[in-house]
């Protein structure tokens, strides 16, 4: 009698999706915009990409605005690609910083 082990299911994941237990990956996007209305479009596009918005600020600077937002629920690769694809909305600097943060205990969210 022969035993054949079942083939393990193929896992489709990005190497950036790896996260240690108790930690979560967040991304801080810092973008220079021509006008503040672009912020609403960018937030909508983040939502469409599956990102969860965690924090947001839009501040005036010289002849434009600085959009700073923190998102989670997307990989580092997807966050970098998102920033790279913004072209028309960004008038200057655009960067993404990746953060590994400890998850808040469940009782702290109440």
DOMARMI-538961 format. One record per residue: residue in three letters; z, y, x of N, C-alpha, C, O in turn. Coordinates in nm, 3 decimals. Each point is the difference from the previous one (the first is absolute). Example, Ala and Ser with C-alpha at 12.3 -4.5 7.8 and 13.67 -1.06 7.14 Angstrom:
+------+---------+---------+---------+---------+----------+---------+---------+---------+---------+---------+---------+---------+
: rest :    n.up : n.north :  n.east :   ca.up : ca.north : ca.east :    c.up : c.north :  c.east :    o.up : o.north :  o.east :
+------+---------+---------+---------+---------+----------+---------+---------+---------+---------+---------+---------+---------+
:  ala :   0.780 :  -0.569 :   1.319 :   0.000 :    0.119 :  -0.089 :   0.000 :   0.120 :   0.090 :   0.066 :  -0.002 :   0.104 :
:  ser :  -0.138 :   0.107 :  -0.139 :   0.006 :    0.119 :   0.082 :   0.073 :   0.109 :  -0.077 :   0.017 :   0.111 :   0.051 :
+------+---------+---------+---------+---------+----------+---------+---------+---------+---------+---------+---------+---------+
//
This chain:
+------+---------+---------+---------+---------+----------+---------+---------+---------+---------+---------+---------+---------+
: rest :    n.up : n.north :  n.east :   ca.up : ca.north : ca.east :    c.up : c.north :  c.east :    o.up : o.north :  o.east :
+------+---------+---------+---------+---------+----------+---------+---------+---------+---------+---------+---------+---------+
:  unk :   0.000 :  -0.116 :   0.085 :   0.000 :    0.116 :  -0.085 :   0.000 :   0.123 :   0.091 :   0.080 :   0.009 :   0.093 :
:  unk :  -0.168 :   0.084 :  -0.120 :  -0.011 :    0.122 :   0.080 :   0.051 :   0.118 :  -0.080 :  -0.018 :   0.008 :  -0.122 :
:  unk :   0.082 :   0.082 :   0.192 :   0.050 :    0.123 :  -0.064 :  -0.082 :   0.117 :   0.051 :  -0.017 :   0.017 :   0.121 :
:  unk :  -0.032 :   0.062 :  -0.213 :  -0.077 :    0.118 :   0.039 :   0.074 :   0.124 :  -0.048 :   0.020 :   0.019 :  -0.120 :
:  unk :   0.020 :   0.063 :   0.213 :   0.072 :    0.123 :  -0.036 :  -0.096 :   0.097 :  -0.066 :  -0.116 :   0.012 :   0.040 :
:  unk :   0.165 :   0.059 :  -0.144 :  -0.087 :    0.098 :  -0.065 :  -0.031 :   0.115 :   0.096 :   0.082 :   0.037 :   0.085 :
:  unk :  -0.199 :   0.017 :  -0.102 :  -0.039 :    0.115 :   0.083 :   0.079 :   0.121 :  -0.046 :   0.002 :   0.031 :  -0.120 :
:  unk :   0.064 :   0.039 :   0.212 :   0.076 :    0.118 :  -0.041 :  -0.093 :   0.108 :  -0.053 :  -0.113 :   0.014 :   0.048 :
:  unk :   0.160 :   0.062 :  -0.146 :  -0.085 :    0.106 :  -0.054 :  -0.029 :   0.106 :   0.107 :   0.086 :   0.034 :   0.081 :
:  unk :  -0.208 :   0.017 :  -0.085 :  -0.039 :    0.104 :   0.095 :   0.063 :   0.132 :  -0.044 :  -0.015 :   0.042 :  -0.114 :
:  unk :   0.083 :   0.021 :   0.206 :   0.066 :    0.126 :  -0.032 :  -0.089 :   0.114 :   0.047 :  -0.037 :   0.008 :   0.117 :
:  unk :   0.002 :   0.079 :  -0.210 :  -0.082 :    0.116 :   0.034 :   0.094 :   0.117 :   0.025 :   0.051 :   0.061 :  -0.094 :
:  unk :  -0.030 :  -0.030 :   0.219 :   0.086 :    0.113 :   0.032 :  -0.050 :   0.068 :   0.124 :  -0.067 :  -0.059 :   0.084 :
:  unk :   0.102 :   0.181 :  -0.075 :  -0.032 :    0.084 :   0.114 :   0.113 :  -0.017 :   0.100 :   0.116 :  -0.013 :  -0.040 :
:  unk :  -0.146 :   0.012 :   0.168 :   0.107 :   -0.014 :   0.099 :   0.101 :   0.112 :  -0.014 :   0.116 :  -0.016 :   0.039 :
:  unk :  -0.157 :   0.130 :  -0.094 :   0.090 :    0.113 :  -0.020 :   0.096 :  -0.022 :  -0.117 :   0.097 :   0.075 :  -0.014 :
:  unk :  -0.123 :  -0.175 :  -0.070 :   0.085 :   -0.025 :  -0.115 :   0.132 :  -0.064 :   0.040 :   0.093 :  -0.006 :  -0.080 :
:  unk :  -0.083 :  -0.043 :   0.204 :   0.121 :   -0.066 :   0.046 :   0.117 :   0.098 :  -0.002 :  -0.011 :   0.112 :   0.049 :
:  unk :   0.120 :  -0.155 :  -0.103 :   0.119 :    0.084 :  -0.005 :   0.122 :  -0.090 :   0.011 :   0.003 :  -0.108 :  -0.059 :
:  unk :   0.096 :   0.150 :   0.131 :   0.122 :   -0.078 :   0.016 :   0.086 :   0.010 :  -0.125 :  -0.004 :   0.101 :  -0.069 :
:  unk :   0.082 :  -0.205 :   0.039 :   0.087 :    0.004 :  -0.118 :   0.097 :   0.119 :   0.009 :   0.057 :   0.027 :   0.105 :
:  unk :  -0.041 :   0.042 :  -0.216 :   0.091 :    0.113 :  -0.005 :  -0.063 :   0.131 :   0.044 :   0.065 :   0.105 :  -0.006 :
:  unk :  -0.191 :  -0.109 :   0.049 :  -0.070 :    0.121 :   0.042 :  -0.124 :   0.020 :  -0.085 :  -0.056 :  -0.096 :  -0.053 :
:  unk :   0.014 :   0.221 :   0.039 :  -0.125 :    0.027 :  -0.069 :  -0.083 :   0.096 :   0.082 :   0.053 :   0.086 :   0.070 :
:  unk :  -0.184 :  -0.101 :  -0.080 :  -0.093 :    0.084 :   0.072 :  -0.038 :   0.117 :  -0.088 :  -0.046 :  -0.018 :  -0.113 :
:  unk :   0.063 :   0.140 :   0.165 :  -0.043 :    0.120 :  -0.070 :  -0.092 :   0.077 :   0.093 :   0.003 :  -0.019 :   0.122 :
:  unk :  -0.083 :   0.106 :  -0.179 :  -0.096 :    0.079 :   0.078 :   0.016 :   0.146 :  -0.039 :   0.003 :   0.033 :  -0.119 :
:  unk :   0.008 :   0.053 :   0.218 :   0.009 :    0.143 :  -0.026 :  -0.134 :   0.062 :   0.035 :  -0.044 :  -0.007 :   0.115 :
:  unk :  -0.021 :   0.066 :  -0.215 :  -0.129 :    0.064 :   0.019 :   0.021 :   0.150 :   0.015 :   0.073 :   0.059 :  -0.079 :
:  unk :  -0.135 :   0.001 :   0.177 :   0.008 :    0.144 :   0.023 :  -0.143 :   0.051 :   0.006 :  -0.076 :  -0.035 :   0.090 :
:  unk :   0.040 :   0.120 :  -0.188 :  -0.138 :    0.044 :  -0.013 :  -0.007 :   0.152 :  -0.015 :   0.086 :   0.060 :  -0.065 :
:  unk :  -0.186 :   0.002 :   0.126 :  -0.025 :    0.143 :  -0.017 :  -0.111 :   0.014 :  -0.104 :  -0.108 :  -0.055 :   0.016 :
:  unk :   0.137 :   0.128 :  -0.124 :  -0.095 :    0.015 :  -0.111 :  -0.049 :   0.144 :  -0.011 :   0.070 :   0.094 :   0.037 :
:  unk :  -0.191 :  -0.077 :  -0.090 :  -0.054 :    0.134 :  -0.026 :   0.067 :   0.063 :  -0.121 :   0.033 :   0.118 :   0.001 :
:  unk :  -0.012 :  -0.198 :  -0.105 :   0.062 :    0.052 :  -0.122 :   0.100 :  -0.101 :  -0.054 :  -0.011 :  -0.120 :   0.026 :
:  unk :   0.108 :   0.170 :  -0.102 :   0.108 :   -0.087 :  -0.047 :  -0.046 :  -0.098 :  -0.108 :   0.064 :  -0.103 :  -0.020 :
:  unk :  -0.176 :   0.134 :  -0.050 :  -0.050 :   -0.092 :  -0.104 :  -0.042 :  -0.134 :   0.060 :   0.001 :  -0.102 :  -0.069 :
:  unk :  -0.039 :   0.101 :   0.197 :  -0.039 :   -0.125 :   0.065 :   0.115 :  -0.100 :   0.003 :  -0.022 :  -0.121 :   0.002 :
:  unk :   0.144 :   0.171 :  -0.002 :   0.117 :   -0.088 :   0.004 :   0.001 :  -0.094 :  -0.121 :   0.033 :  -0.118 :   0.014 :
:  unk :  -0.068 :   0.171 :  -0.132 :   0.000 :   -0.083 :  -0.121 :  -0.104 :  -0.111 :   0.010 :   0.025 :  -0.114 :  -0.041 :
:  unk :  -0.141 :   0.145 :   0.096 :  -0.106 :   -0.100 :   0.016 :   0.044 :  -0.108 :   0.100 :  -0.023 :  -0.119 :  -0.022 :
:  unk :   0.086 :   0.162 :   0.130 :   0.046 :   -0.095 :   0.102 :   0.107 :  -0.092 :  -0.057 :  -0.002 :  -0.120 :   0.026 :
:  unk :   0.096 :   0.175 :  -0.103 :   0.104 :   -0.082 :  -0.062 :  -0.063 :  -0.101 :  -0.096 :   0.042 :  -0.116 :  -0.003 :
:  unk :  -0.141 :   0.158 :  -0.074 :  -0.070 :   -0.091 :  -0.092 :  -0.068 :  -0.112 :   0.079 :   0.007 :  -0.117 :  -0.039 :
:  unk :  -0.073 :   0.151 :   0.148 :  -0.068 :   -0.100 :   0.082 :   0.099 :  -0.097 :   0.065 :  -0.030 :  -0.118 :   0.015 :
:  unk :   0.147 :   0.169 :   0.023 :   0.104 :   -0.089 :   0.053 :   0.041 :  -0.103 :  -0.104 :   0.014 :  -0.119 :   0.030 :
:  unk :   0.004 :   0.167 :  -0.152 :   0.038 :   -0.090 :  -0.110 :  -0.109 :  -0.105 :  -0.022 :   0.031 :  -0.118 :  -0.019 :
:  unk :  -0.156 :   0.159 :   0.020 :  -0.111 :   -0.093 :  -0.018 :  -0.008 :  -0.102 :   0.113 :  -0.048 :  -0.112 :  -0.020 :
:  unk :   0.096 :   0.150 :   0.139 :   0.000 :   -0.092 :   0.115 :   0.118 :  -0.097 :  -0.005 :   0.010 :  -0.089 :   0.084 :
:  unk :   0.079 :   0.106 :  -0.183 :   0.114 :   -0.089 :  -0.015 :   0.126 :   0.046 :   0.069 :   0.100 :  -0.072 :   0.003 :
:  unk :  -0.102 :   0.192 :   0.052 :   0.118 :    0.053 :   0.069 :   0.100 :   0.055 :  -0.100 :  -0.037 :   0.053 :  -0.105 :
:  unk :   0.164 :  -0.067 :   0.137 :   0.107 :    0.059 :  -0.081 :   0.047 :   0.127 :   0.070 :   0.040 :  -0.004 :   0.116 :
:  unk :  -0.045 :   0.116 :  -0.187 :   0.043 :    0.127 :   0.056 :   0.152 :   0.005 :   0.004 :   0.066 :  -0.021 :  -0.102 :
:  unk :  -0.011 :   0.049 :   0.218 :   0.145 :    0.001 :   0.018 :   0.054 :   0.143 :   0.013 :   0.111 :   0.029 :  -0.045 :
:  unk :  -0.189 :   0.060 :   0.107 :   0.041 :    0.140 :   0.017 :  -0.126 :   0.084 :   0.019 :  -0.102 :  -0.049 :   0.050 :
:  unk :   0.109 :   0.177 :  -0.092 :  -0.116 :    0.087 :   0.008 :   0.043 :   0.144 :   0.018 :   0.096 :   0.046 :  -0.063 :
:  unk :  -0.165 :   0.027 :   0.150 :   0.019 :    0.144 :   0.011 :  -0.133 :   0.065 :   0.036 :  -0.079 :  -0.055 :   0.076 :
:  unk :   0.055 :   0.174 :  -0.134 :  -0.118 :    0.080 :   0.031 :   0.051 :   0.138 :   0.037 :   0.067 :   0.066 :  -0.080 :
:  unk :  -0.097 :  -0.023 :   0.203 :   0.049 :    0.129 :   0.049 :  -0.115 :   0.084 :   0.052 :  -0.090 :  -0.051 :   0.066 :
:  unk :   0.093 :   0.184 :  -0.095 :  -0.105 :    0.087 :   0.052 :   0.012 :   0.016 :   0.151 :   0.110 :   0.002 :   0.056 :
:  unk :  -0.226 :   0.010 :   0.009 :  -0.001 :    0.026 :   0.144 :  -0.132 :   0.070 :   0.034 :  -0.107 :  -0.054 :  -0.026 :
:  unk :   0.115 :   0.173 :   0.082 :  -0.118 :    0.079 :   0.039 :  -0.098 :   0.008 :  -0.118 :   0.038 :   0.047 :  -0.107 :
:  unk :  -0.162 :  -0.092 :   0.124 :  -0.097 :    0.006 :  -0.111 :  -0.017 :  -0.135 :  -0.067 :  -0.109 :  -0.031 :  -0.048 :
:  unk :   0.213 :  -0.048 :   0.042 :  -0.008 :   -0.130 :  -0.064 :   0.137 :  -0.049 :  -0.042 :   0.092 :   0.079 :  -0.019 :
:  unk :  -0.081 :  -0.209 :   0.005 :   0.125 :   -0.062 :  -0.045 :   0.024 :  -0.127 :   0.081 :  -0.094 :  -0.064 :   0.046 :
:  unk :   0.219 :   0.031 :  -0.030 :   0.039 :   -0.125 :   0.066 :   0.053 :  -0.094 :  -0.107 :   0.097 :   0.032 :  -0.070 :
:  unk :  -0.159 :  -0.147 :   0.057 :   0.044 :   -0.104 :  -0.092 :   0.072 :  -0.105 :   0.082 :  -0.056 :  -0.054 :   0.095 :
:  unk :   0.178 :   0.026 :  -0.132 :   0.078 :   -0.103 :   0.067 :   0.045 :  -0.096 :  -0.108 :   0.068 :   0.040 :  -0.095 :
:  unk :  -0.104 :  -0.166 :   0.108 :   0.046 :   -0.097 :  -0.100 :   0.033 :  -0.131 :   0.068 :  -0.057 :  -0.036 :   0.104 :
:  unk :   0.150 :  -0.034 :  -0.164 :   0.041 :   -0.131 :   0.050 :  -0.035 :  -0.102 :  -0.107 :   0.033 :   0.017 :  -0.117 :
:  unk :  -0.101 :  -0.122 :   0.160 :  -0.042 :   -0.106 :  -0.093 :   0.045 :  -0.135 :   0.051 :   0.031 :  -0.018 :   0.118 :
:  unk :  -0.029 :  -0.076 :  -0.210 :   0.029 :   -0.139 :   0.035 :  -0.087 :  -0.090 :  -0.085 :  -0.075 :   0.049 :  -0.084 :
:  unk :   0.083 :  -0.177 :   0.106 :  -0.075 :   -0.103 :  -0.072 :  -0.146 :  -0.011 :   0.044 :  -0.081 :  -0.060 :  -0.071 :
:  unk :   0.046 :   0.117 :   0.188 :  -0.130 :   -0.025 :   0.061 :   0.022 :  -0.031 :   0.148 :   0.103 :   0.038 :   0.057 :
:  unk :  -0.199 :  -0.105 :   0.003 :   0.013 :   -0.037 :   0.142 :  -0.030 :   0.121 :   0.089 :  -0.056 :   0.100 :  -0.045 :
:  unk :   0.093 :  -0.112 :   0.170 :  -0.027 :    0.106 :   0.098 :  -0.150 :   0.020 :   0.016 :  -0.046 :   0.114 :   0.013 :
:  unk :  -0.031 :  -0.221 :  -0.014 :  -0.145 :    0.010 :   0.013 :  -0.059 :   0.077 :  -0.117 :  -0.085 :   0.087 :   0.019 :
:  unk :   0.130 :  -0.118 :  -0.140 :  -0.052 :    0.070 :  -0.119 :   0.043 :   0.146 :   0.000 :  -0.077 :   0.086 :  -0.044 :
:  unk :   0.196 :  -0.055 :   0.092 :   0.045 :    0.139 :   0.007 :  -0.085 :   0.080 :   0.098 :  -0.039 :   0.113 :  -0.030 :
:  unk :   0.009 :  -0.171 :   0.147 :  -0.086 :    0.068 :   0.097 :  -0.141 :   0.019 :  -0.054 :  -0.059 :   0.106 :   0.018 :
:  unk :   0.006 :  -0.208 :  -0.085 :  -0.135 :    0.010 :  -0.057 :  -0.003 :   0.106 :  -0.110 :  -0.099 :   0.073 :  -0.013 :
:  unk :   0.205 :  -0.064 :  -0.066 :   0.007 :    0.100 :  -0.107 :  -0.010 :   0.141 :   0.060 :  -0.078 :   0.082 :  -0.048 :
:  unk :   0.156 :  -0.055 :   0.151 :  -0.002 :    0.132 :   0.064 :  -0.137 :   0.028 :   0.060 :  -0.051 :   0.112 :  -0.010 :
:  unk :  -0.010 :  -0.211 :   0.073 :  -0.132 :    0.017 :   0.061 :  -0.108 :   0.030 :  -0.104 :  -0.098 :   0.069 :   0.031 :
:  unk :   0.114 :  -0.120 :  -0.153 :  -0.101 :    0.017 :  -0.106 :   0.015 :   0.129 :  -0.079 :  -0.081 :   0.025 :  -0.090 :
:  unk :   0.179 :   0.057 :   0.120 :   0.023 :    0.121 :  -0.079 :  -0.097 :   0.114 :   0.030 :  -0.013 :   0.093 :  -0.080 :
:  unk :  -0.053 :  -0.097 :   0.192 :  -0.097 :    0.099 :   0.045 :  -0.010 :   0.132 :  -0.074 :   0.044 :   0.102 :   0.052 :
:  unk :  -0.100 :  -0.100 :  -0.172 :  -0.029 :    0.123 :  -0.075 :   0.125 :   0.077 :  -0.041 :  -0.006 :   0.121 :  -0.019 :
:  unk :   0.118 :  -0.189 :   0.006 :   0.122 :    0.067 :  -0.047 :   0.083 :   0.060 :   0.113 :   0.077 :   0.094 :  -0.022 :
:  unk :  -0.093 :  -0.146 :   0.141 :   0.084 :    0.041 :   0.112 :  -0.076 :   0.104 :   0.083 :  -0.115 :  -0.021 :   0.036 :
:  unk :   0.181 :   0.133 :  -0.006 :  -0.066 :    0.107 :   0.074 :   0.038 :   0.004 :   0.147 :  -0.059 :   0.077 :   0.076 :
:  unk :   0.154 :  -0.154 :  -0.035 :   0.044 :    0.003 :   0.139 :   0.065 :  -0.132 :   0.037 :  -0.058 :  -0.107 :  -0.019 :
:  unk :   0.178 :   0.116 :   0.071 :   0.072 :   -0.117 :   0.046 :   0.030 :  -0.097 :  -0.114 :   0.030 :   0.040 :  -0.112 :
:  unk :  -0.039 :  -0.167 :   0.144 :   0.035 :   -0.106 :  -0.094 :   0.057 :  -0.114 :   0.082 :  -0.064 :  -0.048 :   0.094 :
:  unk :   0.185 :   0.004 :  -0.128 :   0.059 :   -0.111 :   0.074 :   0.087 :  -0.084 :  -0.092 :   0.039 :   0.042 :  -0.109 :
:  unk :  -0.011 :  -0.162 :   0.155 :   0.087 :   -0.090 :  -0.073 :   0.101 :  -0.057 :   0.100 :  -0.035 :  -0.040 :   0.111 :
:  unk :   0.160 :   0.037 :  -0.153 :   0.108 :   -0.055 :   0.082 :   0.057 :  -0.118 :  -0.077 :   0.025 :   0.011 :  -0.120 :
:  unk :  -0.004 :  -0.122 :   0.188 :   0.051 :   -0.121 :  -0.064 :   0.150 :  -0.013 :   0.028 :   0.044 :   0.016 :   0.114 :
:  unk :   0.032 :  -0.045 :  -0.218 :   0.145 :   -0.008 :   0.011 :   0.049 :  -0.134 :  -0.051 :  -0.044 :  -0.047 :  -0.105 :
:  unk :   0.137 :  -0.015 :   0.179 :   0.068 :   -0.121 :  -0.047 :   0.140 :   0.043 :  -0.038 :   0.078 :   0.041 :   0.086 :
:  unk :  -0.046 :  -0.050 :  -0.214 :   0.128 :    0.048 :  -0.049 :   0.078 :  -0.113 :  -0.066 :  -0.057 :  -0.091 :  -0.059 :
:  unk :   0.188 :   0.099 :   0.070 :   0.087 :   -0.097 :  -0.067 :  -0.009 :   0.023 :  -0.150 :   0.004 :   0.114 :  -0.047 :
:  unk :  -0.015 :  -0.222 :  -0.028 :  -0.003 :    0.010 :  -0.146 :   0.139 :   0.040 :  -0.050 :   0.102 :  -0.044 :   0.053 :
:  unk :  -0.101 :   0.129 :  -0.154 :   0.129 :    0.041 :  -0.060 :   0.058 :  -0.118 :  -0.077 :  -0.075 :  -0.073 :  -0.066 :
:  unk :   0.206 :   0.054 :   0.072 :   0.061 :   -0.108 :  -0.079 :  -0.023 :   0.027 :  -0.149 :  -0.012 :   0.115 :  -0.043 :
:  unk :   0.004 :  -0.223 :  -0.035 :  -0.026 :    0.013 :  -0.144 :   0.101 :   0.090 :  -0.069 :  -0.038 :   0.075 :  -0.090 :
:  unk :   0.164 :  -0.082 :   0.128 :   0.101 :    0.080 :  -0.070 :  -0.016 :   0.150 :   0.030 :   0.051 :   0.083 :  -0.076 :
:  unk :  -0.118 :  -0.046 :   0.184 :  -0.020 :    0.141 :   0.034 :  -0.104 :   0.065 :  -0.089 :  -0.004 :   0.122 :  -0.010 :
:  unk :  -0.081 :  -0.202 :  -0.055 :  -0.107 :    0.054 :  -0.085 :   0.050 :   0.033 :  -0.140 :  -0.070 :   0.066 :  -0.075 :
:  unk :   0.187 :  -0.110 :   0.040 :   0.050 :    0.020 :  -0.136 :   0.047 :   0.142 :  -0.023 :   0.046 :   0.033 :  -0.109 :
+------+---------+---------+---------+---------+----------+---------+---------+---------+---------+---------+---------+---------+
//
